[in-house]
Structures are given as structure tokens and as C-alpha cells.
Amino acid sequence: MGLENHKIVDLAENQLRTSICLFFVGDLVSSITLAGAADVLLSQLVEKHGKENFTAFVLKSEDDPNKTIPQIGKEINDMFHINSLKHMDSKEDSVVTINLREAAVGAILKALPNYNILRGKDQDFIQSFLLWIQKNLDPKVYNVNCDPNFEIQKKS
């Protein structure tokens, strides 16, 4: 068996595709972990192409001028438990309190914008996930149509 060259974008795409497939079959922990791994590669590739990655975009909407891209990235990863499922940050913790489905959706949605910048969103696995979101998530709570002016509707 010889060594082969692989484009990082192809490897990241494979991780994201597998993450979405695992999401659909219910392996949510693996889905979160793979989406997080794909996002790291995709984020760096977007930057390498001189474009703004998803985390940098989120940073622009923050009110705190002292926050940095790494801080925002960690906050997002913590919100979706991406790092807590890959690393045992605290030697004392042996339990993670998490809504696996919401975290998996969030982890995939974090990677998608970066993937879309590099490869678009016409691939079948992307379209399948976006269709699932539109059919299964509350459009008052989630931006299921990817509207850049979306605001969560407040309960009356």
C-alpha cells in the first residue's frame, strides 16, 4: 500500500458528509465530533482563500470589541459541546449534560457556511440536511430558510 495525496477540502467534505449521514442514522455523538473536525479544516481553508469564515462573521455581530476569533470559536464550540466530546478538559468531569440532537444540528450548521463558501450547497448530502431542517425545526426559532435578516420570534 503506497501513500496517496488527498486534498484537505476533499477530506473535510468527507467528514461533513459522514457527519450528516451519522446524524440521520442517530449516531449523534459521532456526528458532532466529525462536524467539528470538518469545520476546523474548512475554516482554515476559507481563511487561506482570503475569505471570511463563519466564526469571523459571527465576531462582527458581537457587541464586545475585545473579543477575538478564537474566543468566539471556543464559545460556539462550547455551546454545541464539540470540544467536550473530543477532549476531557477537566479531569474531574465524567458527565456531559447535552441535548445531542440540538448539538449535532448546531455543529453541522457551524460547518456548513464554510463548506458552502468553498464548494457551494448543491451536493445531495447538503440538500438532504437542509430539507430535514425545513421539515423538522420550528421556523420561528431556527433560521430554516437561511435568511440573513432572521430574528427569533419572541413568545407572546
ChimeraX attribute file (.defattr): number of C-alpha atoms within 10 A of each C-alpha:
attribute: neighborCount
match mode: 1-to-1
recipient: residues
	/A:1	3
	/A:2	3
	/A:3	5
	/A:4	5
	/A:5	5
	/A:6	8
	/A:7	8
	/A:8	13
	/A:9	17
	/A:10	12
	/A:11	14
	/A:12	22
	/A:13	22
	/A:14	14
	/A:15	21
	/A:16	29
	/A:17	22
	/A:18	18
	/A:19	27
	/A:20	26
	/A:21	17
	/A:22	18
	/A:23	22
	/A:24	14
	/A:25	9
	/A:26	14
	/A:27	16
	/A:28	22
	/A:29	20
	/A:30	18
	/A:31	30
	/A:32	31
	/A:33	23
	/A:34	27
	/A:35	30
	/A:36	28
	/A:37	20
	/A:38	29
	/A:39	27
	/A:40	15
	/A:41	19
	/A:42	29
	/A:43	23
	/A:44	15
	/A:45	20
	/A:46	20
	/A:47	14
	/A:48	11
	/A:49	11
	/A:50	9
	/A:51	15
	/A:52	16
	/A:53	23
	/A:54	23
	/A:55	22
	/A:56	17
	/A:57	11
	/A:58	14
	/A:59	18
	/A:60	13
	/A:61	9
	/A:62	11
	/A:63	8
	/A:64	9
	/A:65	9
	/A:66	7
	/A:67	12
	/A:68	14
	/A:69	16
	/A:70	12
	/A:71	13
	/A:72	16
	/A:73	18
	/A:74	16
	/A:75	13
	/A:76	18
	/A:77	18
	/A:78	14
	/A:79	16
	/A:80	25
	/A:81	25
	/A:82	24
	/A:83	18
	/A:84	17
	/A:85	16
	/A:86	15
	/A:87	8
	/A:88	11
	/A:89	10
	/A:90	8
	/A:91	6
	/A:92	7
	/A:93	9
	/A:94	7
	/A:95	7
	/A:96	9
	/A:97	6
	/A:98	11
	/A:99	11
	/A:100	18
	/A:101	17
	/A:102	13
	/A:103	21
	/A:104	29
	/A:105	20
	/A:106	21
	/A:107	28
	/A:108	26
	/A:109	17
	/A:110	22
	/A:111	26
	/A:112	24
	/A:113	20
	/A:114	26
	/A:115	26
	/A:116	15
	/A:117	18
	/A:118	17
	/A:119	14
	/A:120	12
	/A:121	15
	/A:122	10
	/A:123	11
	/A:124	10
	/A:125	16
	/A:126	19
	/A:127	12
	/A:128	15
	/A:129	19
	/A:130	18
	/A:131	13
	/A:132	13
	/A:133	17
	/A:134	15
	/A:135	11
	/A:136	10
	/A:137	13
	/A:138	11
	/A:139	15
	/A:140	13
	/A:141	13
	/A:142	15
	/A:143	17
	/A:144	18
	/A:145	12
	/A:146	9
	/A:147	8
	/A:148	7
	/A:149	6
	/A:150	14
	/A:151	11
	/A:152	10
	/A:153	10
	/A:154	7
	/A:155	6
	/A:156	3
